[in-house]
Amino acid sequence: MNVQTWTYILVGVTFAIYIGIAIWSRAGSTKEFYVAGGGVSPWANGMATAADWMSAASFISMAGIISFGGYDGSVYLMGWTGGYVLLALLLAPYLRKFGKFTVPDFIGDRYYSKTARVVAVLCALLVSFTYVAGQMRGVGLVFSRFLEVDINTGVIIGMAIVLFYAVLGGMKGITYTQVAQYCVLIFAFMVPAIFISIQMTGNPIPQVGMGGTVEDGTYLLDKLNGLSQDLGFAQYTNGSKSKMDVFMITLALMVGTAGLPHVIVRFFTVKRVKDARKSAGIALLLIAILYTTAPAVAVFARTNMITTVSDQPYSEMPEWFTKWEDTGLITFEDKNGDGKVQYTAFAKAENGHPANELTVDRDIMVLANPEIANLPAWVIALVAAGGLAAALSTAAGLLLVISSSVSHDLVKKTFKPDLTDKQELWIARGAATVAVVIAGYFGIDPPGFVAAVVALAFGLAAASFFPAIVLGIFYKKMNKEGAVAGMIVGITLMIFYMLKFKFGVFDGGKSAVVGLQKEWWFGISPEGFGSVAMAVNFIVALIVNRFTPDPPEEVQEIVETIRIPSGAGDASAH
């Protein structure tokens, strides 16, 4: 069978499983819709959390960034993984003990203010829609290539599936669907990696194979360094980013992870605080399987692509090349008319090198990797199913955050407190439906490659939520005025920096690629500026707090209570 037939079979089977789980686990109450009834086991929650967190950015785009950026791409590995350690140790158990469904719910009650709740809702919506934009691009990428349908049609199909199980099952349906999606995405990521590692280095463990030798006895990384330099690129194992920017991006991704509303809400789905900590540890272990493999996949893909296409006759390009050309994600322009594909870092002819004739979208590297390595058709189709599982699992979690923010935090807790359980459930489902339509638009008209968009969502979460959550847990005298001022200033600063240096809004549409990079403040990229905005948030919050009244005594007592370990009893008072 060919790749397309295998893709229809594997995607069809996995989609049928997701729909079946949604029907089996449909939500009958708001508690089941928001937090799966609070009775999910640590292992199931750990797998669901891993799937929720390993989005299209992790599955599709991260290895592509590392493939093109080399050493610079390591910031995503360090930031996203370190963020989970931070979340598990610093926030998850305390938030679970506080017992609120959502991040805006925590902020609204901790800061005893409807204004704080509304600001938190707006921040949650902004973070979630920015994040979901990356997921929808991932869905469109997979459908447009492997099912050979128009990208718009692919996004609509994906949205219909995720709408079905997110709206019907809520968090209960999403949780058990994400358990299945984790199994699909990790199997889909590891199988081709193992195949290619054996093919290139003879070692079945990709993490070890990356440091192994190829047929001629050369170390694989040395070979890739040589190939990169021959084409005018920097050495693969050397970085071009400044240490300051690397540090800031890593920090923004770490604290952004700890402030992401769709990740935090997962820790309300377990029975006990102990289970929240345990499920965070399980998720970290499961995430590490993919994250330690991604650099190897990047090295394999980059090496294979360069050796396959560079300086080769265009008429002899393999089938995978022409298939991806049809999607517009690979483009070739024969500038010197010799009929060969010249792939080089030089944009203009210089030093005897021809101008670059090949443009490759970095988001295709993981999806195209098994095709470039000429693996069996079922393996290629499996990667497509895995990419969809990764994108849809995170999209579902984000849609739930959006719907719960609107129905629970905005409508019920702010404007209409007498709302019945049934009415709230209908509003939540309606909000999810509207959110799906908006997310579908982002998939059809995507604002950049997947991981870059997702990195900006982490920056927004770092700039808005992280200080408010940390101060809310660890500083009992933190008041509503300080928290609200900090969130508003932090996220406003981050939005301004994104618009100015990522999208060129204040510079006549000029992009960062064509000159704005030189104007970055302190040499920090938009992806890393969330760290600066977070620091400003902390400073503003603490200054405003210093000159405004302390929170009520009962609020300070709640903060003291959530920090007392379970079972400590009277000993905590001495």
C-alpha positions as CSV (number, residue, x, y, z in Angstrom):
1,M,0.0,0.0,0.0
2,N,1.1,3.5,-0.7
3,V,1.7,6.3,1.9
4,Q,-1.7,7.9,1.3
5,T,-3.6,4.7,1.9
6,W,-1.7,3.9,5.1
7,T,-2.3,7.5,6.2
8,Y,-6.1,7.2,5.7
9,I,-6.1,3.9,7.7
10,L,-3.9,5.1,10.6
11,V,-5.5,8.5,10.9
12,G,-9.0,7.0,10.5
13,V,-8.3,4.4,13.2
14,T,-6.9,6.9,15.7
15,F,-9.7,9.4,15.1
16,A,-12.2,6.6,15.7
17,I,-10.5,5.8,19.0
18,Y,-10.6,9.5,20.1
19,I,-14.3,9.8,19.2
20,G,-15.1,6.5,20.9
21,I,-13.4,7.7,24.1
22,A,-15.3,11.0,24.0
23,I,-18.7,9.2,23.8
24,W,-17.7,6.8,26.5
25,S,-16.5,9.5,28.9
26,R,-18.9,12.4,28.1
27,A,-19.3,15.0,30.8
28,G,-22.6,15.2,32.8
29,S,-21.7,18.0,35.2
30,T,-19.5,21.2,35.3
31,K,-17.0,19.4,37.6
32,E,-16.6,16.6,35.0
33,F,-16.4,19.2,32.2
34,Y,-13.8,21.4,33.9
35,V,-11.7,18.9,36.0
36,A,-12.9,15.4,34.9
37,G,-14.6,15.0,38.3
38,G,-11.3,15.2,40.2
39,G,-10.8,11.5,40.1
40,V,-8.1,10.8,37.5
41,S,-5.3,8.5,38.5
42,P,-1.7,9.9,38.6
43,W,-0.5,7.7,35.7
44,A,-3.5,8.6,33.5
45,N,-3.1,12.3,34.4
46,G,0.7,12.1,33.8
47,M,0.2,10.7,30.3
48,A,-2.6,13.2,29.6
49,T,-0.4,16.0,30.8
50,A,2.5,14.9,28.7
51,A,0.2,14.8,25.6
52,D,-1.3,18.2,26.5
53,W,2.1,19.7,26.8
54,M,3.9,18.0,23.9
55,S,2.1,20.0,21.2
56,A,2.7,20.3,17.5
57,A,5.6,22.6,18.5
58,S,7.3,19.7,20.4
59,F,6.4,17.0,17.9
60,I,6.7,18.8,14.5
61,S,8.6,22.0,15.0
62,M,11.2,21.6,17.8
63,A,13.4,19.1,16.0
64,G,13.0,21.3,12.9
65,I,14.3,24.3,14.8
66,I,17.2,22.3,16.1
67,S,17.8,20.9,12.6
68,F,18.3,24.4,11.2
69,G,19.6,26.2,14.3
70,G,21.8,23.5,15.7
71,Y,23.1,24.5,19.1
72,D,20.8,27.5,19.3
73,G,17.8,25.2,19.2
74,S,18.7,23.8,22.6
75,V,17.0,26.6,24.3
76,Y,13.6,24.9,23.6
77,L,14.8,21.6,25.1
78,M,16.2,23.4,28.3
79,G,13.3,25.8,28.7
80,W,10.3,23.5,28.2
81,T,11.8,20.7,30.2
82,G,13.1,22.9,33.0
83,G,9.7,24.5,33.2
84,Y,8.1,21.3,34.0
85,V,10.5,20.7,37.0
86,L,9.6,24.2,38.2
87,L,5.9,23.6,37.8
88,A,6.0,20.2,39.7
89,L,8.1,21.5,42.6
90,L,6.9,25.1,43.0
91,L,3.3,25.4,41.9
92,A,1.3,22.3,41.2
93,P,0.8,21.0,44.7
94,Y,-0.2,24.4,46.2
95,L,-2.6,25.2,43.4
96,R,-4.2,21.7,43.8
97,K,-4.5,22.3,47.5
98,F,-6.2,25.7,46.8
99,G,-8.8,23.7,45.0
100,K,-9.9,26.0,42.1
101,F,-10.7,24.9,38.6
102,T,-8.8,27.5,36.6
103,V,-6.0,30.0,36.9
104,P,-8.4,33.0,36.7
105,D,-10.4,31.3,39.5
106,F,-7.3,31.1,41.7
107,I,-6.3,34.7,41.0
108,G,-9.9,36.0,41.4
109,D,-10.3,34.3,44.9
110,R,-6.7,34.8,46.1
111,Y,-6.8,38.5,45.2
112,Y,-10.4,38.9,46.4
113,S,-11.3,40.9,43.3
114,K,-13.5,40.7,40.2
115,T,-11.1,43.0,38.4
116,A,-8.2,40.6,39.1
117,R,-10.4,37.7,37.8
118,V,-11.3,39.6,34.6
119,V,-7.7,40.6,33.9
120,A,-6.7,37.0,34.4
121,V,-9.4,35.8,32.0
122,L,-8.2,38.2,29.3
123,C,-4.6,37.0,29.8
124,A,-5.7,33.4,29.7
125,L,-7.6,34.0,26.4
126,L,-4.6,35.8,24.9
127,V,-2.1,33.1,25.8
128,S,-4.5,30.3,24.7
129,F,-5.3,31.8,21.3
130,T,-1.7,32.5,20.6
131,Y,-0.8,28.9,21.6
132,V,-3.6,27.4,19.6
133,A,-2.5,29.2,16.5
134,G,0.6,27.1,16.4
135,Q,-1.4,23.9,16.8
136,M,-3.7,24.6,14.0
137,R,-0.8,25.3,11.6
138,G,0.5,21.8,12.6
139,V,-2.8,20.3,11.8
140,G,-2.8,22.0,8.4
141,L,0.7,20.9,7.6
142,V,-0.1,17.2,8.2
143,F,-3.4,17.2,6.3
144,S,-2.1,19.2,3.3
145,R,0.8,16.8,2.7
146,F,-0.3,13.4,3.8
147,L,-4.0,13.4,3.0
148,E,-3.4,15.5,-0.1
149,V,-6.3,17.8,0.6
150,D,-6.4,21.6,0.6
151,I,-4.9,23.0,3.8
152,N,-8.2,24.8,4.6
153,T,-10.1,21.5,4.3
154,G,-7.6,19.8,6.5
155,V,-7.9,22.4,9.3
156,I,-11.7,22.1,9.2
157,I,-11.6,18.3,9.5
158,G,-9.2,18.6,12.4
159,M,-11.4,21.2,14.1
160,A,-14.5,19.0,13.7
161,I,-12.8,16.1,15.5
162,V,-11.4,18.2,18.4
163,L,-14.7,20.1,18.7
164,F,-16.6,16.8,19.1
165,Y,-14.6,15.3,21.9
166,A,-13.8,18.7,23.6
167,V,-17.4,19.9,23.7
168,L,-19.0,16.5,24.4
169,G,-16.5,15.2,27.0
170,G,-15.0,18.3,28.4
171,M,-11.9,17.6,30.6
172,K,-13.1,14.1,31.3
173,G,-13.3,13.2,27.6
174,I,-10.1,15.2,26.8
175,T,-8.1,13.5,29.6
176,Y,-8.7,9.9,28.4
177,T,-8.4,11.0,24.8
178,Q,-5.0,12.5,25.6
179,V,-3.9,9.2,27.2
180,A,-4.5,7.5,23.8
181,Q,-2.9,10.5,22.0
182,Y,0.3,10.2,24.1
183,C,0.6,6.6,23.1
184,V,0.2,7.4,19.4
185,L,2.5,10.4,19.3
186,I,5.4,8.8,21.3
187,F,5.2,5.6,19.2
188,A,5.1,7.8,16.0
189,F,8.1,9.8,17.1
190,M,10.3,6.9,18.3
191,V,9.8,4.3,15.5
192,P,11.3,6.3,12.6
193,A,14.0,7.7,15.0
194,I,15.1,4.1,15.8
195,F,14.9,3.0,12.2
196,I,17.0,5.9,11.0
197,S,19.5,5.6,13.8
198,I,20.1,1.9,12.8
199,Q,20.3,2.9,9.1
200,M,22.9,5.7,9.7
201,T,24.9,4.5,12.6
202,G,24.0,0.9,13.3
203,N,22.8,1.8,16.8
204,P,19.1,1.3,17.7
205,I,19.2,4.0,20.4
206,P,18.8,7.4,18.7
207,Q,20.3,9.4,21.6
208,V,23.5,7.2,21.4
209,G,23.4,7.0,17.6
210,M,23.6,10.8,17.3
211,G,27.1,10.6,18.8
212,G,28.1,7.5,16.8
213,T,30.0,7.0,13.6
214,V,28.7,6.6,10.0
215,E,29.9,4.2,7.4
216,D,33.3,5.8,6.7
217,G,34.2,6.0,10.4
218,T,33.5,9.7,10.7
219,Y,31.5,10.9,13.7
220,L,28.0,11.9,12.6
221,L,28.2,15.3,14.1
222,D,31.6,15.9,12.6
223,K,30.1,15.0,9.2
224,L,27.2,17.4,9.7
225,N,29.6,20.1,10.7
226,G,31.6,19.6,7.6
227,L,28.5,19.5,5.3
228,S,27.2,22.7,6.9
229,Q,30.5,24.6,6.5
230,D,30.9,23.5,2.9
231,L,27.5,25.1,2.2
232,G,28.4,28.3,4.0
233,F,26.4,27.6,7.1
234,A,27.9,27.9,10.6
235,Q,29.1,24.8,12.3
236,Y,26.1,22.8,13.5
237,T,27.4,22.4,17.0
238,N,28.2,26.1,17.4
239,G,25.6,28.7,18.4
240,S,25.0,32.2,16.9
241,K,22.8,33.6,19.7
242,S,24.3,35.6,22.5
243,K,24.5,34.1,26.0
244,M,22.1,36.7,27.2
245,D,19.5,35.8,24.6
246,V,19.9,32.1,25.2
247,F,19.5,32.6,29.0
248,M,16.4,34.9,28.5
249,I,14.6,32.6,26.0
250,T,15.3,29.6,28.3
251,L,14.0,31.5,31.4
252,A,10.9,32.7,29.5
253,L,10.1,29.2,28.4
254,M,10.6,27.8,31.9
255,V,8.5,30.3,33.7
256,G,6.0,30.4,30.8
257,T,5.5,26.6,31.3
258,A,4.8,27.1,34.9
259,G,2.2,29.8,34.1
260,L,0.3,28.1,31.2
261,P,-3.3,27.8,32.2
262,H,-4.0,24.6,30.1
263,V,-1.1,22.8,31.9
264,I,-1.9,24.0,35.4
265,V,-5.6,22.9,35.2
266,R,-4.4,19.3,34.7
267,F,-3.4,19.2,38.4
268,F,-7.0,19.8,39.5
269,T,-8.1,16.5,37.9
270,V,-6.5,14.2,40.5
271,K,-7.9,13.3,44.0
272,R,-5.1,14.5,46.3
273,V,-2.2,16.9,46.5
274,K,0.2,14.0,46.6
275,D,-1.3,12.7,43.3
276,A,-0.7,16.2,41.7
277,R,3.0,16.0,42.5
278,K,3.3,12.3,41.4
279,S,1.5,13.0,38.1
280,A,3.9,15.9,37.4
281,G,6.9,13.5,37.9
282,I,5.3,10.9,35.6
283,A,4.7,13.5,33.0
284,L,8.3,14.7,33.1
285,L,9.5,11.1,32.6
286,L,7.2,10.6,29.7
287,I,8.1,14.0,28.1
288,A,11.8,13.2,28.5
289,I,11.5,10.2,26.1
290,L,10.6,12.6,23.2
291,Y,12.8,15.5,24.3
292,T,16.0,13.5,24.5
293,T,15.3,12.0,21.1
294,A,14.5,15.3,19.3
295,P,18.2,16.4,18.9
296,A,19.0,13.0,17.3
297,V,16.0,13.3,14.9
298,A,17.2,16.9,14.0
299,V,20.7,15.6,13.2
300,F,19.5,12.7,11.2
301,A,17.0,14.8,9.2
302,R,19.5,17.6,8.5
303,T,22.3,15.2,7.3
304,N,20.0,13.2,5.1
305,M,18.4,16.3,3.6
306,I,21.7,18.0,2.7
307,T,23.2,14.8,1.2
308,T,19.9,14.1,-0.7
309,V,19.3,17.5,-2.4
310,S,22.4,19.6,-2.4
311,D,24.0,20.0,-5.8
312,Q,21.8,17.2,-7.2
313,P,19.9,17.5,-10.6
314,Y,16.4,18.8,-10.0
315,S,15.0,16.3,-12.5
316,E,16.2,13.5,-10.3
317,M,14.7,14.7,-7.1
318,P,12.9,11.9,-5.2
319,E,9.1,11.7,-4.8
320,W,9.1,13.2,-1.3
321,F,10.7,16.4,-2.6
322,T,8.0,17.0,-5.3
323,K,5.2,16.1,-2.8
324,W,6.4,18.7,-0.4
325,E,6.9,21.2,-3.2
326,D,3.2,20.8,-4.0
327,T,2.4,22.1,-0.5
328,G,4.6,25.2,-1.0
329,L,6.8,24.3,2.0
330,I,9.8,23.6,-0.2
331,T,10.5,25.9,-3.1
332,F,13.2,25.7,-5.7
333,E,14.3,28.5,-8.1
334,D,16.9,27.6,-10.7
335,K,18.8,31.0,-10.6
336,N,21.8,30.0,-12.6
337,G,19.9,27.7,-15.1
338,D,22.2,24.6,-14.6
339,G,19.3,22.4,-13.6
340,K,20.9,21.5,-10.2
341,V,19.6,22.3,-6.7
342,Q,22.1,24.8,-5.1
343,Y,21.5,24.8,-1.4
344,T,23.8,27.3,0.4
345,A,23.8,30.0,3.2
346,F,24.7,32.6,0.6
347,A,21.7,34.5,-0.6
348,K,23.8,36.1,-3.3
349,A,26.5,34.7,-5.5
350,E,29.9,35.4,-3.8
351,N,33.2,33.7,-3.2
352,G,32.6,31.3,-6.1
353,H,29.3,30.1,-4.5
354,P,26.0,30.3,-6.5
355,A,23.1,32.1,-4.9
356,N,20.8,29.9,-2.7
357,E,18.1,28.3,-4.8
358,L,16.3,26.2,-2.2
359,T,13.9,27.4,0.6
360,V,12.9,24.8,3.2
361,D,10.2,25.4,5.8
362,R,11.7,24.1,9.1
363,D,8.3,22.7,10.2
364,I,8.5,19.9,7.6
365,M,11.7,18.3,8.9
366,V,10.1,15.8,11.3
367,L,7.3,14.9,9.0
368,A,9.5,14.5,5.9
369,N,12.3,12.8,7.8
370,P,11.1,9.1,7.3
371,E,10.4,9.9,3.6
372,I,13.9,11.4,3.1
373,A,15.4,8.2,4.7
374,N,13.2,6.1,2.4
375,L,11.4,4.2,5.3
376,P,8.4,2.0,4.7
377,A,5.1,3.7,3.9
378,W,3.4,2.7,7.2
379,V,6.2,4.4,9.2
380,I,5.7,7.6,7.1
381,A,1.9,7.5,7.7
382,L,2.5,6.8,11.4
383,V,4.4,10.1,11.7
384,A,1.4,11.9,10.2
385,A,-1.0,10.3,12.8
386,G,1.5,11.3,15.6
387,G,1.7,14.9,14.4
388,L,-2.1,15.1,14.4
389,A,-2.3,13.5,17.9
390,A,0.2,16.1,19.2
391,A,-1.6,19.1,17.7
392,L,-5.1,18.0,18.6
393,S,-4.3,17.0,22.2
394,T,-3.0,20.4,23.0
395,A,-5.7,22.2,21.0
396,A,-8.3,20.4,23.1
397,G,-6.7,21.4,26.3
398,L,-6.5,25.0,25.1
399,L,-10.1,25.1,24.0
400,L,-11.2,23.9,27.4
401,V,-9.2,26.7,29.1
402,I,-10.9,29.2,26.7
403,S,-14.4,27.8,27.4
404,S,-14.0,27.5,31.2
405,S,-12.5,31.1,31.3
406,V,-15.6,32.4,29.6
407,S,-18.3,30.3,31.3
408,H,-16.9,29.8,34.8
409,D,-14.7,32.8,35.5
410,L,-16.3,35.5,33.3
411,V,-20.1,34.7,33.2
412,K,-20.7,32.8,36.5
413,K,-18.1,34.3,38.9
414,T,-18.3,37.9,37.6
415,F,-21.6,38.7,35.9
416,K,-24.2,36.1,36.7
417,P,-23.5,34.2,40.0
418,D,-27.0,32.6,40.1
419,L,-26.2,30.6,36.9
420,T,-27.3,26.9,37.2
421,D,-25.0,24.0,36.6
422,K,-26.8,23.1,33.4
423,Q,-26.7,26.7,32.0
424,E,-23.0,27.0,32.8
425,L,-22.3,23.7,31.0
426,W,-24.2,25.0,27.9
427,I,-22.2,28.3,27.9
428,A,-19.0,26.4,28.3
429,R,-19.8,24.3,25.2
430,G,-20.9,27.4,23.2
431,A,-17.6,29.2,24.1
432,A,-15.6,26.1,23.0
433,T,-17.5,26.1,19.7
434,V,-16.7,29.8,19.1
435,A,-13.1,29.2,20.1
436,V,-12.8,26.4,17.5
437,V,-13.9,28.7,14.7
438,I,-11.3,31.3,15.7
439,A,-8.7,28.6,16.0
440,G,-9.6,27.3,12.6
441,Y,-9.0,30.8,11.2
442,F,-5.5,30.7,12.7
443,G,-4.9,27.4,11.0
444,I,-6.0,28.7,7.6
445,D,-4.0,31.9,8.0
446,P,-1.1,31.0,10.3
447,P,1.1,33.7,11.8
448,G,4.5,32.0,11.3
449,F,6.1,28.6,12.0
450,V,4.7,26.6,14.8
451,A,7.4,26.8,17.6
452,A,7.9,30.5,17.2
453,V,4.3,31.2,17.7
454,V,4.2,28.8,20.7
455,A,7.3,30.4,22.2
456,L,5.5,33.8,22.1
457,A,2.6,32.2,24.1
458,F,5.0,31.1,26.7
459,G,6.4,34.6,26.9
460,L,2.9,36.0,27.4
461,A,2.2,33.5,30.2
462,A,5.5,34.4,31.8
463,A,4.8,38.1,31.6
464,S,1.3,37.8,33.0
465,F,0.5,34.8,35.2
466,F,3.8,33.6,36.7
467,P,4.4,36.5,39.1
468,A,0.8,36.6,40.2
469,I,0.7,32.9,41.0
470,V,4.1,32.8,42.8
471,L,3.4,35.9,44.9
472,G,-0.1,34.6,45.6
473,I,1.3,31.4,47.0
474,F,4.5,32.5,48.7
475,Y,3.8,36.1,49.8
476,K,0.7,36.3,52.0
477,K,0.7,40.1,52.1
478,M,0.5,40.4,48.3
479,N,-2.7,42.4,47.6
480,K,-5.1,42.8,44.7
481,E,-3.8,46.2,43.6
482,G,-0.2,45.0,43.2
483,A,-1.2,41.8,41.4
484,V,-3.5,43.5,38.9
485,A,-1.0,46.3,38.2
486,G,1.8,43.8,37.6
487,M,-0.3,41.6,35.3
488,I,-1.5,44.6,33.2
489,V,2.0,46.2,32.9
490,G,3.7,42.8,32.2
491,I,1.4,41.6,29.4
492,T,1.1,45.1,27.9
493,L,4.9,45.3,27.6
494,M,5.2,41.8,26.1
495,I,2.5,42.6,23.5
496,F,4.2,45.8,22.6
497,Y,7.6,44.1,22.1
498,M,6.0,41.3,20.1
499,L,4.2,43.7,17.8
500,K,7.2,45.9,17.3
501,F,10.0,43.3,16.8
502,K,8.1,40.2,15.6
503,F,5.5,41.7,13.4
504,G,7.0,45.1,12.6
505,V,3.7,46.9,13.5
506,F,5.4,50.1,14.5
507,D,7.9,50.0,11.7
508,G,5.8,49.9,8.6
509,G,5.5,46.1,8.6
510,K,9.2,45.5,8.5
511,S,10.0,42.0,9.8
512,A,12.7,41.1,12.4
513,V,14.5,39.2,9.6
514,V,15.2,42.3,7.6
515,G,16.6,44.6,10.2
516,L,14.7,44.9,13.4
517,Q,17.0,42.4,15.1
518,K,19.6,45.1,15.4
519,E,17.2,47.2,17.4
520,W,16.2,44.5,20.0
521,W,16.4,45.9,23.5
522,F,19.5,44.6,25.3
523,G,19.9,42.2,22.4
524,I,17.0,40.1,23.6
525,S,14.7,38.4,21.0
526,P,10.9,38.6,21.2
527,E,10.9,34.9,22.2
528,G,13.1,35.8,25.2
529,F,11.5,39.1,26.2
530,G,8.9,37.4,28.4
531,S,11.7,37.2,31.0
532,V,12.1,41.0,31.1
533,A,8.3,41.5,31.1
534,M,8.0,39.0,34.0
535,A,10.7,40.9,36.0
536,V,8.9,44.2,35.3
537,N,5.6,42.5,36.5
538,F,7.3,41.5,39.8
539,I,8.7,45.0,40.4
540,V,5.5,46.8,39.6
541,A,3.5,44.4,41.7
542,L,5.7,44.8,44.7
543,I,6.0,48.6,44.5
544,V,2.2,49.0,44.2
545,N,1.7,46.5,47.0
546,R,4.1,48.6,49.2
547,F,1.8,51.7,49.0
548,T,-1.6,50.0,49.1
549,P,-3.5,48.2,51.9
550,D,-2.7,44.7,53.0
551,P,-5.1,41.9,52.0
552,P,-7.8,40.9,54.5
553,E,-6.8,38.6,57.3
554,E,-8.9,35.7,56.0
555,V,-7.0,35.8,52.7
556,Q,-3.7,35.7,54.5
557,E,-4.9,32.7,56.5
558,I,-5.8,30.9,53.3
559,V,-2.3,31.5,51.9
560,E,-0.8,30.1,55.2
561,T,-3.1,27.0,55.0
562,I,-2.1,26.0,51.4
563,R,1.5,26.1,52.3
564,I,1.1,23.7,55.3
565,P,2.0,20.1,54.2
566,S,-0.8,17.6,54.5
567,G,-0.8,15.8,57.8
568,A,1.4,18.4,59.5
569,G,-1.3,19.1,62.1
570,D,-0.5,21.2,65.1
571,A,3.2,20.9,64.5
572,S,2.9,23.7,61.9
573,A,2.0,26.2,64.5
574,H,5.2,25.8,66.5
